[in-house]
Amino acid sequence: MVSGSTSTLPLVLAISGASALPLAERALQLLLQAGETVELVISRGAIGVWQAEIGLRVPLEPEAQERFWLERTGCPDGRLRCHRWNDQAATIASGSYRTRGMLILPCSMGTVGRIASGVALDLVERVADVHLKEARPLVICPRETRWNLVHLRNLTALAEAGARIAPPVPAWYHQPRRIEDMVDFLVIRVLDLLGYELGELRRWQGPLPRPDSEAGPTLC
Ligand SMILES: Cc1cc2nc3c(=O)[nH]c(=O)nc-3n(C[C@H](O)[C@H](O)[C@H](O)COP(=O)(O)O)c2cc1C
């Protein structure tokens, strides 16, 4: 089931140069399949990571990128607008342009650091800055391990400024069988935060029933 949401405002999906790009691609696909409007901005770092990790060449020009993603996600009629990584004059760079919120999935620690210090060198950082100043939902999915003290401080500063920090950490309680199950779980749980209801998800229903013979000591 893909029911989308009740808002007609677009979501900004930003992708920066961290190693979790299949999550971003699946988020884009689920949103487009549900008829949501997506404003997509991909950092230069992310384009490099895609090429390095899976040999995928993402076009830089917005029109070519739109065609590329609509074909790749299998959503030829999807409502997608792509923006160049450094286009500071893009619609989404202004607080007067209304959005539903912004999701940065995945988010590199470089992008985390620049947003946390208010440095808006590229479009991802500028749009994040705008979402914070306009007090709109900003969900950041940092991907790095381990987190050093600088990472932790930057993430704390972002949380204090109003962002929601949602690292893509897998769970096993939904009993994933394939990597795609894990990807869907991570993506749908993150999109939950922005009020979307996308896709089927096996949510926690309480512990599995156990035969009496296997019951352990009562924990209290
Ligand atoms: C293959 C590859 C994987 C990377 N994975 C990560 C990562 O998981 N997390 C991270 O913070 N940086 C990662 N980096 C480093 C960032 O891509 C790099 O700091 C880049 O400048 C970030 O640019 P951006 O923040 O503008 O996207 C990776 C780089 C490469 C080449």
The ligand as a MOL file (V3000), in Angstrom:
LIG
                    3D

  0  0  0     0  0            999 V3000
M  V30 BEGIN CTAB
M  V30 COUNTS 31 33 0 0 0
M  V30 BEGIN ATOM
M  V30 1 C 33.4020 6.1120 -1.7140 0
M  V30 2 C 33.2640 7.1740 -0.6590 0
M  V30 3 C 32.4900 6.9400 0.4420 0
M  V30 4 C 32.3460 7.9220 1.4280 0
M  V30 5 N 31.5620 7.6770 2.5210 0
M  V30 6 C 31.3840 8.6390 3.4470 0
M  V30 7 C 30.5080 8.4150 4.5560 0
M  V30 8 O 29.8920 7.3640 4.7030 0
M  V30 9 N 30.3450 9.4390 5.4430 0
M  V30 10 C 30.9670 10.6510 5.3070 0
M  V30 11 O 30.7500 11.5320 6.1530 0
M  V30 12 N 31.8140 10.8850 4.2640 0
M  V30 13 C 32.0370 9.9190 3.3320 0
M  V30 14 N 32.8690 10.1520 2.2750 0
M  V30 15 C 33.5760 11.4340 2.1930 0
M  V30 16 C 32.6940 12.5330 1.5790 0
M  V30 17 O 32.1470 12.1000 0.3500 0
M  V30 18 C 33.5250 13.8030 1.3780 0
M  V30 19 O 33.8670 14.3460 2.6340 0
M  V30 20 C 32.8010 14.8210 0.5340 0
M  V30 21 O 33.6250 15.9730 0.4200 0
M  V30 22 C 31.4770 15.1940 1.1140 0
M  V30 23 O 30.9040 16.1820 0.2870 0
M  V30 24 P 29.4180 16.6990 0.5540 0
M  V30 25 O 29.2820 16.8200 2.0340 0
M  V30 26 O 29.3710 18.0250 -0.1410 0
M  V30 27 O 28.4990 15.7330 -0.0410 0
M  V30 28 C 33.0160 9.1680 1.2850 0
M  V30 29 C 33.7970 9.3920 0.1450 0
M  V30 30 C 33.9220 8.4070 -0.8110 0
M  V30 31 C 34.7600 8.6870 -2.0290 0
M  V30 END ATOM
M  V30 BEGIN BOND
M  V30 1 1 1 2
M  V30 2 1 2 3
M  V30 3 2 2 30
M  V30 4 2 3 4
M  V30 5 1 4 5
M  V30 6 1 4 28
M  V30 7 2 5 6
M  V30 8 1 6 7
M  V30 9 1 6 13
M  V30 10 2 7 8
M  V30 11 1 7 9
M  V30 12 1 9 10
M  V30 13 2 10 11
M  V30 14 1 10 12
M  V30 15 2 12 13
M  V30 16 1 13 14
M  V30 17 1 14 15
M  V30 18 1 14 28
M  V30 19 1 15 16
M  V30 20 1 16 17
M  V30 21 1 16 18
M  V30 22 1 18 19
M  V30 23 1 18 20
M  V30 24 1 20 21
M  V30 25 1 20 22
M  V30 26 1 22 23
M  V30 27 1 23 24
M  V30 28 2 24 25
M  V30 29 1 24 26
M  V30 30 1 24 27
M  V30 31 2 28 29
M  V30 32 1 29 30
M  V30 33 1 30 31
M  V30 END BOND
M  V30 END CTAB
M  END
